[in-house]
Amino acid sequence: MKIEPLVKLVNEALAAQGGGPFIQGPFVEADTDRDANESVVTGKMHKRDLSLLFHVNSGKTENAYTVSLRDDATGIHLGSGEGQSTFADAISAYHWNAALTELNELA
């Protein structure tokens, strides 16, 4: 999975809501024993450690791609989204405004 273009799309979506950027840290492959279809990118935003999770539900033929943003200190998922047909669509449909509001409440 090519992560950099996905992070760029996330930052564009955040910027459209007046937030961001997500400063990318290391790319972390998910533990394959747990879930071979998930990739995690760690990073920072608003001085908090966050993780972007990209997941493909291999059991679905439609709307199998999801993205989520998690605060690492609390484990809270920020914002919400639903499965889409591509990661780009999942990023576009994600509720980044809610994620930014929830992130500001944690600060």
C-alpha positions as CSV (number, residue, x, y, z in Angstrom):
1,M,0.0,0.0,0.0
2,K,1.4,3.4,-1.0
3,I,0.9,5.5,2.1
4,E,2.3,8.9,1.1
5,P,-0.5,9.7,-1.4
6,L,-3.1,8.7,1.2
7,V,-1.6,11.0,3.8
8,K,-1.6,13.8,1.2
9,L,-5.3,13.3,0.6
10,V,-5.9,13.3,4.4
11,N,-4.0,16.6,4.7
12,E,-6.0,18.1,1.9
13,A,-9.2,17.1,3.6
14,L,-8.1,18.5,6.9
15,A,-7.0,21.7,5.3
16,A,-10.5,22.1,3.7
17,Q,-11.8,22.1,7.2
18,G,-9.3,24.6,8.5
19,G,-7.2,22.0,10.3
20,G,-4.1,19.9,10.1
21,P,-1.6,19.1,8.9
22,F,-1.1,15.5,10.0
23,I,2.7,15.3,10.4
24,Q,3.6,11.8,9.2
25,G,5.8,9.7,11.4
26,P,6.9,6.2,10.7
27,F,4.7,3.8,8.7
28,V,3.8,0.8,10.9
29,E,2.5,-2.4,9.3
30,A,-0.3,-3.9,11.3
31,D,0.4,-7.1,13.1
32,T,-0.5,-9.8,10.6
33,D,-1.8,-12.1,13.3
34,R,-4.4,-9.5,14.1
35,D,-5.3,-8.1,10.7
36,A,-3.4,-8.4,7.5
37,N,-5.7,-5.9,5.8
38,E,-4.8,-2.9,8.0
39,S,-2.0,-0.4,7.8
40,V,-1.2,2.2,10.4
41,V,0.7,5.5,10.0
42,T,1.7,7.3,13.2
43,G,2.1,11.0,13.3
44,K,1.3,14.2,15.2
45,M,-1.3,17.0,14.9
46,H,-2.0,19.7,17.4
47,K,0.9,18.3,19.5
48,R,-0.8,15.0,20.0
49,D,0.3,11.6,18.9
50,L,-2.2,10.2,16.4
51,S,-2.5,7.2,14.2
52,L,-4.2,7.0,10.8
53,L,-5.6,3.5,10.2
54,F,-6.3,2.3,6.6
55,H,-8.3,-0.9,6.5
56,V,-9.6,-3.1,3.7
57,N,-12.4,-5.5,4.6
58,S,-11.6,-8.4,2.4
59,G,-15.0,-10.0,3.2
60,K,-16.8,-7.3,1.3
61,T,-17.0,-6.7,-2.4
62,E,-18.4,-3.1,-2.1
63,N,-17.5,-0.3,0.3
64,A,-14.6,-2.3,1.7
65,Y,-12.1,0.6,2.2
66,T,-12.2,2.6,5.5
67,V,-10.0,5.2,7.2
68,S,-10.0,6.3,10.8
69,L,-8.0,8.7,13.0
70,R,-7.1,7.6,16.5
71,D,-5.7,9.6,19.4
72,D,-2.9,7.3,20.7
73,A,-2.9,8.5,24.3
74,T,-6.6,7.8,24.9
75,G,-7.4,5.3,22.1
76,I,-10.3,7.4,21.1
77,H,-11.3,7.4,17.4
78,L,-11.8,10.9,16.2
79,G,-14.5,11.7,13.7
80,S,-16.2,8.9,11.8
81,G,-16.5,7.4,8.4
82,E,-18.1,4.6,6.5
83,G,-16.7,2.1,4.1
84,Q,-16.3,3.3,0.5
85,S,-15.2,1.8,-2.8
86,T,-11.6,3.3,-2.6
87,F,-9.4,4.9,0.0
88,A,-9.7,8.2,-1.7
89,D,-13.5,8.0,-1.4
90,A,-13.2,6.9,2.2
91,I,-11.0,9.9,3.0
92,S,-13.3,12.3,1.2
93,A,-16.3,11.0,3.0
94,Y,-14.7,11.0,6.5
95,H,-16.1,13.5,9.0
96,W,-12.8,15.4,9.4
97,N,-14.6,18.5,10.9
98,A,-15.9,16.3,13.8
99,A,-12.4,14.8,14.1
100,L,-10.9,18.3,14.5
101,T,-13.5,19.3,17.0
102,E,-12.9,16.2,19.1
103,L,-9.1,16.7,18.8
104,N,-9.4,20.2,20.1
105,E,-11.5,19.0,23.0
106,L,-8.7,16.6,24.0
107,A,-6.1,19.4,24.1
